[in-house]
Amino acid sequence: MGITEDIQEKIFDPFFTTKDTGSGLGLATSFSVIQKHGGLLSVTSKLGQGSRFDLYLPAPA
């Protein structure tokens, strides 16, 4: 459970993966699309406890 700090720094980079069969595009694509819509995607993680991904999208006034 949890993601190390060195992996957290790279987790949204295109083609970064820790899996043998992963493409490394899922989180990178999500991050890019969310940013283009004025939003934010972030990760908070503690080893031994787990990880949390927060997604923020702007709401029209």
Secondary structure, DSSP 4 states (H G I P E B T S, - for coil): ----HHHHHHTTSTT--SSSS--S-HHHHHHHHHHHTT-EEEEEEETTTEEEEEEE-----
